[in-house]
Amino acid sequence: MQTKVFAFEAQDWRAGIPALEDLEPQLVMAFLGTDQSRNPEPVMALKKRFPDALVASCSTGGEIAGVDVFDEAVVGVAIRFDAARVRAHIVDLAASGGDTEAGRNLAAALLEPDLKAVLILGDGTNLNGTALIAGLSTLLPKDVVVTGGLAGDGADFGETRVGLDGAPEPGKVVGIGLYGDTLRIGWGSTGGWEPFGPLRRITRSAANVLFELDGKPALDLYREYLGPLADGLPGTALLFPLTIRPDASSENDVVRTIVGIDEAKNGLVFAGDIPEGWTAQLMRGTPDQLVDGAARAAAQACGDSPDSGLALVVSCIGRKLMMGQRVADETEEMAPVLNAMPTVGFYSYGEIAPHGVTRDRTLHNQTMTVTVIRERA
């Protein structure tokens, strides 16, 4: 497997993309700052430079290449497999009949006997990631690894974009299928946040919208904890994610973060489902805890294999906001664990990976998720 990671700031892509070294990739993945994603030219320049490749792209909350973290850059990777194959399919959410059906459509389009993994790039503001994964899982065998993330829009939560072989657009989901027995896929996903405050019961919710905790408005609770920061909702709610689980004793917990507010209904909109009757608890973190979590995710993805490969990293925009000027500490801490393998990725509105306890396909929030792709002859 051959890879080429690239990163171009501002308008540097105009000269940089045509000058990319010779490679005949089957797949190019591009992660773009918000302004860059609204301009069709960078992605179309990549498609022109690599006409025979699938070019998948999305907007981000920040771009990652190696140990460097960018804002408003064009970052990506070109991949040439030795024997493995790659296919991709794009779904329009509005035309698919719902998020679950969108997942089912992706699975149907990509399913083949030698499918090993599916990489997902999805709209970060219009998609219920839990429903998408449920649709995928109706058709995909359990041993097919599903990872990826939801597109970002800086910290604005306005409009996110995804594309395949064309300019990225709102309301799209792309699935990339990786095929062949030569592939080895590793994954890891860890947070680093810690719960605080009382355990609460989700007493009223609908899909990914939370209305009440312990019979009281959840939006009021967040405003209470945020104090003067409440005017910055939904972005400031990233500082206090929510951990949820079926009951207080369950280890099957997932983290959820807010991506919007329904003022008319006094509801909080999350990236994935908030099941009624589950237990919830607020969380908080420190930069050191998040850095440690990133290193653990990298170690999980690498496993015991000494082989190099490609590390695809998807970290939550909430972690970036919490880290502030220390944001690159995450990537620097992962570098020695990844043993200097090429690394590329983005800051997202939701991360997709198997759950560490159940290994079920899960939408995560506030995690660092690492997918290591290797190919052996």
SEKOLLO-850875 format. One record per residue (C-alpha): residue number from 1; x, y, z. Coordinates in nm, 4 decimals. Layout:
# SEKOLLO-850875
- resi, x, y, z
- NUM, X, Y, Z
...
# end
This chain:
# SEKOLLO-850875
- resi, x, y, z
- 1, 0.0000, 0.0000, 0.0000
- 2, 0.1297, 0.3438, -0.0954
- 3, 0.0047, 0.6663, 0.0606
- 4, 0.0687, 1.0361, 0.0202
- 5, -0.0575, 1.2761, 0.2886
- 6, -0.0902, 1.6380, 0.1759
- 7, -0.1761, 1.9656, 0.3499
- 8, -0.2199, 2.3028, 0.1818
- 9, -0.3123, 2.6185, 0.3685
- 10, -0.5289, 2.8984, 0.2284
- 11, -0.4760, 2.9265, -0.1465
- 12, -0.1596, 2.7126, -0.1547
- 13, -0.3671, 2.4286, -0.2981
- 14, -0.3767, 2.6066, -0.6354
- 15, -0.0104, 2.5294, -0.6879
- 16, 0.0212, 2.2354, -0.4518
- 17, -0.2386, 1.9964, -0.5880
- 18, -0.1138, 1.9964, -0.9495
- 19, 0.2391, 1.9410, -0.8201
- 20, 0.1601, 1.6372, -0.6033
- 21, 0.4131, 1.3628, -0.6657
- 22, 0.3291, 1.0899, -0.9121
- 23, 0.0956, 0.8308, -0.7691
- 24, -0.1923, 0.6418, -0.9238
- 25, -0.4320, 0.6234, -0.6274
- 26, -0.7599, 0.4392, -0.6188
- 27, -0.8852, 0.6616, -0.3379
- 28, -0.8334, 1.0236, -0.2348
- 29, -0.9868, 1.1538, 0.0871
- 30, -0.9924, 1.5328, 0.1364
- 31, -1.0821, 1.7245, 0.4531
- 32, -1.1546, 2.0921, 0.4080
- 33, -1.2035, 2.3974, 0.6260
- 34, -1.5499, 2.5515, 0.6133
- 35, -1.4678, 2.8221, 0.3587
- 36, -1.2673, 2.5815, 0.1437
- 37, -1.5572, 2.3336, 0.1402
- 38, -1.7928, 2.6000, 0.0024
- 39, -1.5576, 2.6528, -0.2903
- 40, -1.5836, 2.3675, -0.5447
- 41, -1.2374, 2.4368, -0.6882
- 42, -1.0132, 2.2458, -0.4412
- 43, -1.2008, 1.9166, -0.4768
- 44, -1.2359, 1.9562, -0.8522
- 45, -0.8607, 2.0244, -0.8739
- 46, -0.7976, 1.6980, -0.6892
- 47, -1.0290, 1.5115, -0.9258
- 48, -0.8499, 1.6654, -1.2231
- 49, -0.5115, 1.5683, -1.0778
- 50, -0.6280, 1.2114, -1.0032
- 51, -0.9014, 1.1414, -1.2637
- 52, -0.9046, 0.7652, -1.2069
- 53, -0.9422, 0.7897, -0.8287
- 54, -1.2519, 0.8113, -0.6128
- 55, -1.2363, 1.1514, -0.4421
- 56, -1.4339, 1.1683, -0.1164
- 57, -1.4457, 1.4931, 0.0793
- 58, -1.6075, 1.6697, 0.3728
- 59, -1.6041, 1.9960, 0.5649
- 60, -1.4447, 1.9941, 0.9089
- 61, -1.3996, 2.1609, 1.2440
- 62, -1.0238, 2.1519, 1.1811
- 63, -0.7844, 1.9434, 0.9739
- 64, -0.5092, 1.7035, 1.0847
- 65, -0.1948, 1.6000, 0.8935
- 66, 0.0786, 1.4258, 1.0865
- 67, 0.1138, 1.6099, 1.4161
- 68, -0.0095, 1.9386, 1.2702
- 69, -0.3576, 2.0820, 1.3226
- 70, -0.4948, 2.3321, 1.0694
- 71, -0.7930, 2.5615, 1.0262
- 72, -0.9227, 2.6411, 0.6786
- 73, -0.6766, 2.4125, 0.5004
- 74, -0.7092, 2.1433, 0.2341
- 75, -0.5734, 1.8256, 0.3916
- 76, -0.5978, 1.4711, 0.2657
- 77, -0.4429, 1.1460, 0.1559
- 78, -0.4019, 0.9605, -0.1735
- 79, -0.4027, 0.5807, -0.1373
- 80, -0.2814, 0.3121, -0.3756
- 81, -0.3515, -0.0435, -0.2632
- 82, -0.1368, -0.3356, -0.3765
- 83, -0.4182, -0.5879, -0.4116
- 84, -0.7201, -0.4539, -0.2217
- 85, -1.0102, -0.2881, -0.3989
- 86, -1.2133, 0.0195, -0.3131
- 87, -1.5650, 0.1324, -0.4030
- 88, -1.7748, 0.4260, -0.2867
- 89, -2.1363, 0.5355, -0.2888
- 90, -2.3082, 0.8641, -0.2009
- 91, -2.6608, 0.9019, -0.0637
- 92, -2.8811, 1.2097, -0.0516
- 93, -3.0508, 1.2211, 0.2884
- 94, -3.3591, 1.4082, 0.1682
- 95, -3.4215, 1.1594, -0.1122
- 96, -3.3462, 0.8448, 0.0860
- 97, -3.6572, 0.8399, 0.3054
- 98, -3.4828, 0.8808, 0.6393
- 99, -3.1447, 0.8280, 0.8021
- 100, -3.1993, 0.4568, 0.8665
- 101, -3.2905, 0.4016, 0.5037
- 102, -2.9837, 0.6012, 0.3996
- 103, -2.7681, 0.3572, 0.5927
- 104, -2.9466, 0.0621, 0.4384
- 105, -2.8949, 0.2084, 0.0900
- 106, -2.5227, 0.2529, 0.1530
- 107, -2.4891, -0.1036, 0.2794
- 108, -2.6771, -0.2463, -0.0184
- 109, -2.4593, -0.0540, -0.2623
- 110, -2.1306, -0.1614, -0.1002
- 111, -2.1997, -0.5175, 0.0151
- 112, -1.9806, -0.7850, -0.1453
- 113, -1.8433, -1.1124, -0.0038
- 114, -1.4927, -0.9733, 0.0540
- 115, -1.5981, -0.6402, 0.2115
- 116, -1.3689, -0.5754, 0.5098
- 117, -1.4461, -0.2193, 0.6158
- 118, -1.6693, 0.0791, 0.5461
- 119, -1.5479, 0.4343, 0.6035
- 120, -1.8278, 0.6882, 0.6554
- 121, -1.8299, 1.0632, 0.5892
- 122, -2.1695, 1.2092, 0.6797
- 123, -2.3456, 1.5413, 0.7106
- 124, -2.2843, 1.6631, 1.0651
- 125, -2.5912, 1.8813, 1.1204
- 126, -2.8742, 1.7016, 0.9366
- 127, -2.7957, 1.3394, 1.0191
- 128, -2.8858, 1.1187, 1.3142
- 129, -2.5754, 0.9019, 1.3200
- 130, -2.7370, 0.6357, 1.5380
- 131, -3.0128, 0.5814, 1.2806
- 132, -2.7597, 0.5685, 0.9959
- 133, -2.5590, 0.2988, 1.1735
- 134, -2.8768, 0.1026, 1.2465
- 135, -2.9534, 0.1029, 0.8748
- 136, -2.6032, -0.0075, 0.7819
- 137, -2.6191, -0.2894, 1.0356
- 138, -2.9351, -0.4402, 0.8891
- 139, -2.7322, -0.5663, 0.5927
- 140, -2.3622, -0.5603, 0.6829
- 141, -2.2099, -0.8716, 0.8425
- 142, -2.0886, -0.8186, 1.1993
- 143, -1.7227, -0.8657, 1.1047
- 144, -1.7255, -0.5655, 0.8683
- 145, -1.5607, -0.2772, 1.0547
- 146, -1.7448, 0.0569, 1.0244
- 147, -1.5573, 0.3745, 1.1199
- 148, -1.5499, 0.7388, 1.0145
- 149, -1.7109, 1.0621, 1.1224
- 150, -1.9615, 1.3392, 1.0673
- 151, -1.8530, 1.6539, 0.8868
- 152, -1.7904, 1.9763, 1.0764
- 153, -1.8487, 2.3472, 1.0289
- 154, -1.5844, 2.4914, 1.2569
- 155, -1.7705, 2.5435, 1.5852
- 156, -2.0701, 2.7137, 1.4192
- 157, -2.3071, 2.4141, 1.3771
- 158, -2.4573, 2.5769, 1.0706
- 159, -2.4074, 2.3787, 0.7504
- 160, -2.1779, 2.0840, 0.6829
- 161, -2.0834, 1.9342, 0.3470
- 162, -1.9882, 1.5948, 0.2021
- 163, -1.8985, 1.4973, -0.1535
- 164, -1.7908, 1.2156, -0.3835
- 165, -1.6171, 1.2967, -0.7136
- 166, -1.7630, 1.6461, -0.6984
- 167, -1.7995, 1.9523, -0.4823
- 168, -1.9117, 1.8714, -0.1259
- 169, -2.2762, 1.9549, -0.0539
- 170, -2.5124, 1.9592, 0.2463
- 171, -2.7352, 1.6612, 0.3140
- 172, -2.5048, 1.3883, 0.1831
- 173, -2.3458, 1.0717, 0.3227
- 174, -2.0588, 0.8860, 0.1575
- 175, -1.9659, 0.5245, 0.2274
- 176, -1.6267, 0.3943, 0.1157
- 177, -1.5946, 0.0170, 0.0933
- 178, -1.2560, -0.1535, 0.1317
- 179, -1.2316, -0.5058, -0.0067
- 180, -0.9864, -0.7953, -0.0053
- 181, -0.8143, -1.0476, 0.2187
- 182, -0.4912, -0.8482, 0.2195
- 183, -0.6474, -0.5756, 0.4345
- 184, -0.5971, -0.5487, 0.8104
- 185, -0.8125, -0.2928, 0.9896
- 186, -0.7449, -0.1755, 1.3443
- 187, -0.9497, 0.0734, 1.5429
- 188, -0.9577, 0.2520, 1.8749
- 189, -1.1868, 0.5107, 2.0321
- 190, -1.1340, 0.6775, 2.3692
- 191, -1.2556, 0.9946, 2.5371
- 192, -1.0735, 1.1042, 2.8481
- 193, -1.3720, 1.2889, 2.9958
- 194, -1.4962, 1.2134, 3.3479
- 195, -1.8539, 1.2198, 3.4784
- 196, -1.9570, 1.4606, 3.7541
- 197, -2.2718, 1.5579, 3.9349
- 198, -2.5780, 1.3413, 3.9998
- 199, -2.7007, 1.0564, 3.7861
- 200, -3.0142, 1.1646, 3.6020
- 201, -3.2883, 0.9780, 3.4199
- 202, -3.3884, 1.0668, 3.0641
- 203, -3.7581, 1.1187, 3.1196
- 204, -3.8551, 1.2669, 2.7823
- 205, -3.6792, 1.2380, 2.4471
- 206, -3.7503, 1.1617, 2.0837
- 207, -3.4782, 0.9994, 1.8743
- 208, -3.1833, 1.2416, 1.9013
- 209, -3.3702, 1.5262, 2.0747
- 210, -3.3594, 1.5509, 2.4548
- 211, -3.6361, 1.7380, 2.6358
- 212, -3.6264, 1.6381, 3.0026
- 213, -3.3913, 1.4967, 3.2650
- 214, -3.5565, 1.3874, 3.5901
- 215, -3.8751, 1.5533, 3.4686
- 216, -3.7085, 1.8944, 3.4286
- 217, -3.6158, 2.0782, 3.1067
- 218, -3.2703, 1.9648, 2.9931
- 219, -3.2046, 2.2968, 2.8203
- 220, -3.2505, 2.4767, 3.1514
- 221, -2.9998, 2.2404, 3.3134
- 222, -2.7355, 2.3201, 3.0533
- 223, -2.8000, 2.6912, 3.0868
- 224, -2.7540, 2.6607, 3.4627
- 225, -2.4160, 2.4892, 3.4289
- 226, -2.2939, 2.7168, 3.1525
- 227, -2.3881, 3.0404, 3.3286
- 228, -2.2659, 3.3378, 3.1229
- 229, -2.1492, 3.0965, 2.8498
- 230, -2.5105, 2.9967, 2.7787
- 231, -2.5395, 3.2675, 2.5155
- 232, -2.2925, 3.0651, 2.3081
- 233, -2.5130, 2.7558, 2.2825
- 234, -2.4944, 2.5087, 2.1160
- 235, -2.1166, 2.5466, 2.0783
- 236, -2.0425, 2.6074, 2.4464
- 237, -2.2317, 2.2902, 2.5452
- 238, -1.9361, 2.1000, 2.4025
- 239, -1.7605, 2.1726, 2.7308
- 240, -2.0182, 1.9552, 2.9112
- 241, -2.0956, 1.6415, 2.7110
- 242, -2.3422, 1.3823, 2.8343
- 243, -2.2622, 1.0191, 2.9052
- 244, -2.5626, 0.7881, 2.8689
- 245, -2.6177, 0.4193, 2.9429
- 246, -2.9159, 0.1824, 2.9683
- 247, -2.8972, 0.1881, 3.3502
- 248, -2.6604, 0.2995, 3.6241
- 249, -2.4804, -0.0370, 3.6436
- 250, -2.4268, -0.0850, 3.2688
- 251, -2.0786, -0.0597, 3.1136
- 252, -2.2347, 0.0005, 2.7718
- 253, -2.2036, 0.3787, 2.7890
- 254, -2.1684, 0.6256, 2.5037
- 255, -2.1004, 0.9975, 2.5034
- 256, -2.3338, 1.2447, 2.3362
- 257, -2.2785, 1.6113, 2.2557
- 258, -2.5162, 1.8823, 2.1413
- 259, -2.5244, 1.9889, 1.7752
- 260, -2.8284, 2.2171, 1.7900
- 261, -3.1132, 2.3650, 1.9915
- 262, -3.4843, 2.3416, 1.9190
- 263, -3.5963, 2.6637, 2.0864
- 264, -3.9615, 2.6155, 1.9896
- 265, -3.9803, 2.2830, 2.1741
- 266, -3.7186, 2.3654, 2.4406
- 267, -3.5114, 2.0674, 2.3238
- 268, -3.1456, 1.9815, 2.2794
- 269, -3.0492, 1.8170, 1.9496
- 270, -2.7709, 1.5590, 1.9697
- 271, -2.5723, 1.3835, 1.6945
- 272, -2.7164, 1.0455, 1.7948
- 273, -3.0089, 0.8920, 1.9800
- 274, -3.0867, 0.9790, 2.3442
- 275, -3.3083, 0.6846, 2.4486
- 276, -3.5869, 0.7602, 2.6925
- 277, -3.5442, 0.5775, 3.0230
- 278, -3.1636, 0.5647, 3.0052
- 279, -2.9371, 0.7101, 3.2712
- 280, -2.7430, 1.0295, 3.1959
- 281, -2.4630, 1.2204, 3.3642
- 282, -2.2778, 1.5378, 3.2726
- 283, -1.9064, 1.5150, 3.1940
- 284, -1.6041, 1.7446, 3.2005
- 285, -1.2388, 1.7063, 3.1150
- 286, -0.8926, 1.8581, 3.1258
- 287, -0.6378, 1.8830, 2.8438
- 288, -0.4147, 1.6220, 3.0105
- 289, -0.7013, 1.3734, 3.0341
- 290, -0.7889, 1.4236, 2.6670
- 291, -0.4277, 1.3844, 2.5556
- 292, -0.4018, 1.0578, 2.7477
- 293, -0.7238, 0.9376, 2.5857
- 294, -0.5889, 1.0111, 2.2379
- 295, -0.2769, 0.8044, 2.3041
- 296, -0.4871, 0.5133, 2.4286
- 297, -0.7044, 0.5252, 2.1144
- 298, -0.3900, 0.5080, 1.8978
- 299, -0.2590, 0.2123, 2.0967
- 300, -0.5899, 0.0276, 2.0597
- 301, -0.5874, 0.0822, 1.6825
- 302, -0.2268, -0.0335, 1.6385
- 303, -0.2641, -0.3459, 1.8495
- 304, 0.0444, -0.5653, 1.8677
- 305, 0.1309, -0.5426, 1.4993
- 306, 0.4650, -0.3799, 1.4089
- 307, 0.3495, -0.3219, 1.0509
- 308, 0.3085, 0.0323, 0.9254
- 309, -0.0026, 0.1548, 0.7491
- 310, -0.2241, 0.4615, 0.7370
- 311, -0.3804, 0.6174, 1.0472
- 312, -0.7128, 0.7897, 0.9825
- 313, -0.7959, 1.0026, 1.2872
- 314, -1.1312, 1.1633, 1.3669
- 315, -1.1500, 1.3773, 1.6799
- 316, -1.4472, 1.5705, 1.8161
- 317, -1.4693, 1.9474, 1.7744
- 318, -1.5450, 1.9620, 2.1485
- 319, -1.1991, 1.8272, 2.2247
- 320, -1.0456, 2.0946, 2.0034
- 321, -1.2336, 2.3676, 2.1864
- 322, -1.1360, 2.2272, 2.5257
- 323, -0.7697, 2.1915, 2.4272
- 324, -0.7416, 2.5465, 2.2939
- 325, -0.3785, 2.6363, 2.2260
- 326, -0.2765, 2.2857, 2.3324
- 327, -0.4760, 2.1184, 2.0567
- 328, -0.1665, 1.9705, 1.8881
- 329, -0.0753, 1.7913, 2.2118
- 330, -0.3205, 1.5163, 2.1110
- 331, -0.1545, 1.4467, 1.7774
- 332, 0.1974, 1.4792, 1.9190
- 333, 0.1177, 1.2272, 2.1933
- 334, -0.0180, 0.9800, 1.9352
- 335, 0.2802, 1.0060, 1.6980
- 336, 0.5215, 0.7721, 1.8827
- 337, 0.2398, 0.5253, 1.9486
- 338, 0.1592, 0.5185, 1.5762
- 339, 0.5289, 0.4660, 1.5083
- 340, 0.5518, 0.7542, 1.2600
- 341, 0.2980, 0.6022, 1.0191
- 342, 0.1264, 0.8519, 0.7849
- 343, -0.1576, 1.0208, 0.9738
- 344, -0.4473, 1.2278, 0.8424
- 345, -0.7930, 1.3257, 0.9605
- 346, -1.0274, 1.5943, 1.0861
- 347, -1.2279, 1.7364, 1.3752
- 348, -1.5879, 1.6208, 1.3537
- 349, -1.9405, 1.6530, 1.4893
- 350, -1.9474, 1.2799, 1.5661
- 351, -1.7148, 0.9801, 1.5458
- 352, -1.8052, 0.6303, 1.4267
- 353, -1.6295, 0.3181, 1.5569
- 354, -1.7071, -0.0115, 1.7312
- 355, -1.7831, 0.0280, 2.1008
- 356, -1.4948, -0.0802, 2.3227
- 357, -1.7108, -0.3069, 2.5416
- 358, -1.9693, -0.4551, 2.3075
- 359, -1.7839, -0.4012, 1.9764
- 360, -2.1203, -0.2905, 1.8346
- 361, -2.1050, -0.0186, 1.5691
- 362, -2.1594, 0.3062, 1.7542
- 363, -2.1760, 0.6795, 1.7052
- 364, -1.9497, 0.8466, 1.9607
- 365, -1.9036, 1.2079, 2.0607
- 366, -1.6097, 1.3767, 2.2321
- 367, -1.3719, 1.0926, 2.1451
- 368, -1.0516, 1.0511, 1.9527
- 369, -1.1176, 0.7698, 1.7052
- 370, -0.8303, 0.6103, 1.5144
- 371, -0.8583, 0.3684, 1.2221
- 372, -0.5370, 0.1981, 1.1093
- 373, -0.5462, 0.0550, 0.7575
- 374, -0.2763, -0.1970, 0.6665
- 375, -0.2260, -0.4196, 0.3668
- 376, -0.0233, -0.7389, 0.3698
- 377, 0.0794, -0.9347, 0.0621
# end
